[in-house]
Amino acid sequence: MALVDTGKKYLAQHKTPTSIESAKSQMIGTWTYAEPLDFNNDPFPYEWVKWEIREDGTMTAWHASPSDANWPEGETKKYEVITDKFSNNGERWYGIEDTNGYMVGVYENGHIVLHPRPAVTQKTVTMQRGNKNPFSK
């Protein structure tokens, strides 16, 4: 029975949102982007990012350099689920703007994909669900 519930939860998380409410429920949780950064090509993003999105309409965002010892103190703000359409195909997207306002996280295929705002680059990166500690000892 637990396997069936896990399967249902997985499918629900990967379903394309159809409303602000459904997008919000799919994005609740902790998300982390902590992959190696490439400053030689496209500098987006120029730091690691972790978001804790809460059901009460607040989120805490952490931004860190890979050379840091740990995540610094996060910034907590209210968020709104936003929606728009992609300019290249007209498909509707749902997402949340970062607390610093320079990027937006779009919910795509069970992940939050970070896009720069304003879009000065086409590069995107994918956050993974979960609280990660990528810092070396």
SULWO-V650737 format. One record per pair of residues at least 12 apart in sequence whose C-alpha atoms are under 10 Angstrom apart, sorted by the first residue. I is the first residue (numbers start at 1). J is the second residue. If there is no record, write none. Layout:
I:J, I:J
This chain:
9:26, 10:110, 11:109, 11:110, 12:25, 12:26, 12:110, 13:25, 13:26, 13:27, 13:107, 13:108, 13:109, 13:110, 13:111, 14:26, 14:107, 14:108, 14:109, 14:110, 14:111, 15:107, 15:108, 15:109, 15:110, 16:92, 16:93, 16:94, 16:107, 16:108, 16:109, 16:110, 17:92, 17:93, 17:94, 17:95, 17:107, 17:108, 17:109, 17:110, 18:92, 18:93, 18:94, 19:81, 19:83, 19:92, 19:93, 19:94, 20:80, 20:81, 20:82, 20:83, 20:93, 20:94, 20:95, 21:81, 21:94, 22:81, 22:94, 23:81, 23:82, 23:83, 23:93, 23:94, 23:95, 23:96, 23:106, 23:107, 23:108, 24:53, 24:54, 24:55, 24:57, 24:80, 24:81, 24:82, 24:94, 24:95, 24:96, 24:107, 25:53, 25:54, 25:55, 26:107, 26:110, 26:111, 26:112, 27:52, 27:53, 27:54, 27:55, 27:81, 27:94, 27:95, 27:96, 27:105, 27:106, 27:107, 27:110, 27:111, 27:112, 27:129, 28:51, 28:52, 28:53, 28:54, 28:55, 28:56, 28:57, 28:59, 28:129, 29:51, 29:52, 29:53, 29:54, 29:55, 29:59, 29:129, 29:130, 29:131, 30:50, 30:51, 30:52, 30:53, 30:54, 30:59, 30:60, 30:61, 30:127, 30:128, 30:129, 30:130, 30:131, 30:132, 31:49, 31:50, 31:51, 31:52, 31:53, 31:61, 31:111, 31:112, 31:126, 31:127, 31:128, 31:129, 31:130, 31:131, 31:132, 32:48, 32:49, 32:50, 32:51, 32:52, 32:61, 32:62, 32:112, 32:126, 32:127, 32:128, 32:129, 32:130, 32:131, 32:132, 32:133, 32:134, 33:45, 33:47, 33:48, 33:49, 33:50, 33:51, 33:63, 33:112, 33:113, 33:114, 33:125, 33:126, 33:127, 33:128, 33:129, 33:130, 33:131, 33:132, 33:134, 34:47, 34:48, 34:49, 34:50, 34:64, 34:65, 34:66, 34:125, 34:126, 34:127, 34:128, 34:132, 34:133, 34:134, 34:135, 35:47, 35:48, 35:49, 35:66, 35:125, 35:126, 35:127, 35:134, 36:48, 36:66, 37:65, 37:66, 42:121, 42:122, 42:123, 43:121, 43:123, 44:103, 44:114, 44:115, 44:116, 44:120, 44:121, 44:122, 44:123, 44:124, 44:125, 45:102, 45:103, 45:114, 45:115, 45:116, 45:123, 45:124, 45:125, 46:63, 46:64, 46:65, 46:66, 47:62, 47:63, 47:64, 47:65, 47:66, 47:67, 48:62, 48:63, 48:64, 48:65, 48:66, 48:71, 48:127, 48:134, 49:61, 49:62, 49:63, 49:64, 49:65, 49:71, 49:98, 49:114, 49:127, 50:62, 50:63, 50:64, 50:71, 50:74, 50:127, 50:128, 50:129, 50:130, 50:131, 50:132, 50:133, 51:63, 51:74, 51:75, 51:76, 51:98, 51:99, 51:105, 51:127, 51:129, 51:130, 51:131, 52:74, 52:76, 52:129, 52:130, 52:131, 53:76, 53:78, 53:79, 53:96, 54:78, 54:79, 56:78, 56:79, 57:77, 57:78, 57:79, 57:80, 57:81, 58:76, 58:77, 58:78, 58:79, 58:80, 59:74, 59:75, 59:76, 59:77, 59:78, 59:79, 59:80, 59:96, 59:98, 59:99, 60:73, 60:74, 60:75, 60:76, 60:77, 60:78, 60:79, 60:98, 60:99, 61:73, 61:74, 61:75, 61:76, 61:77, 61:98, 61:99, 61:100, 62:74, 62:75, 62:76, 62:98, 62:99, 62:100, 63:75, 63:100, 64:135, 65:135, 66:134, 66:135, 66:136, 67:135, 67:136, 68:134, 68:135, 68:136, 69:133, 69:134, 69:135, 69:136, 69:137, 70:133, 70:134, 70:135, 70:136, 70:137, 71:132, 71:133, 71:134, 71:135, 74:99, 75:99, 75:100, 76:99, 77:98, 77:99, 77:100, 78:99, 79:96, 79:97, 79:98, 79:99, 80:95, 80:96, 80:97, 81:94, 81:95, 81:96, 81:97, 81:105, 81:106, 82:94, 82:95, 82:96, 82:97, 82:104, 82:105, 82:106, 83:95, 83:96, 83:106, 84:106, 93:105, 93:106, 93:107, 93:108, 94:106, 94:107, 94:108, 94:112, 95:107, 95:108, 95:112, 95:113, 95:114, 95:115, 96:112, 96:114, 97:114, 97:115, 97:116, 97:117, 98:114, 98:116, 98:117, 101:116, 101:117, 101:118, 102:115, 102:116, 102:117, 102:118, 102:119, 103:115, 103:116, 103:117, 103:118, 103:119, 103:124, 104:116, 104:117, 104:118, 104:119, 105:117, 105:124, 105:125, 105:126, 105:127, 106:124, 106:126, 106:127, 107:126, 107:127, 108:126, 110:127, 110:128, 110:129, 111:126, 111:127, 111:128, 111:129, 112:125, 112:126, 112:127, 112:128, 112:129, 113:125, 113:126, 113:127, 113:128, 114:126, 114:127
